[in-house]
Amino acid sequence: MPDTLSRLAAFLDQARYDWAEVIVVDDGSHDRTASLVAEWATRDARFRLLRDPGNRGKGYAVRHGMLAATGDWRLMTDADLSTPIDELPKLEAGAGRDQAAVAIGSRALDRRLVVKHQSWFRETGGRVFNLVMSLITGLPFADTQCGFKLYRADAAQAVFSRQILDGFSFDVEAVYIARRLSFPVIEVPVRWANAEGSKVTASATARAFTDLLRIRWFDLRGRYRKSFSP
């Protein structure tokens, strides 16, 4: 985490983002993450720590952060910075060029940009998941699971106030909701490197597939028509 905070601060210092805020959501961690971020925030007012009520899942944590953010554009990124933060201008440029409200980073559009690959098993599983995802949801994107996505403020508010899933399939759900609400969504190739120690359990993988059916069920039941207070 200290390396991540340093890299983010350095990016803000050297780029045109000195006005930006950085929200770190602690999802019930048992290490020193929260204390490190809190200490950092005392020295740099651009950083802010949010705490989830226990370990609720990545979907809950991202929803918490995106709804608490105040910027005109809101980037969600993994704490390990698997996609380097300096790839942000690519998403901004793509959104501006195509007048999109959501720009999602993609490892699949140009696999030459993948600096360090996952294992063959993980990559194959990801491709199978994306195929099943497309068949069930109708989303046309090659990679919904890259944790690097940019939302315009109105889209972030509308999407994440409706998003329900707390697990890893929240990425699919959020993009699905954005499309259902007629927000333009584009996919942008970005650099990415697998971070050692990043693990997804077999049960979480199985749940991700069943969650795809839940997304369609929620939609059929009208769960995405109205926002709610998380």
Secondary structure, 3 states (H helix, E strand, C coil): CHHHHHHHHHHHHHCCCCCCCEEEEECCCCCCHHHHHHHHHHHCCCEEEEECCCCCCHHHHHHHHHHHCCCCEEEEECCCCCCCHHHHHHHHHHHHHHCCCEEEEECCCCHHHEEECCCHHHHHHHHHHHHHHHHHHCCCCCCCCCCEEEEEHHHHHHHHCCCCCCCCCHHHHHHHHHHHCCCCEEEEECCEECCCCCCCCHHHHHHHHHHHHHHHHHHHCCCCCCCCCC
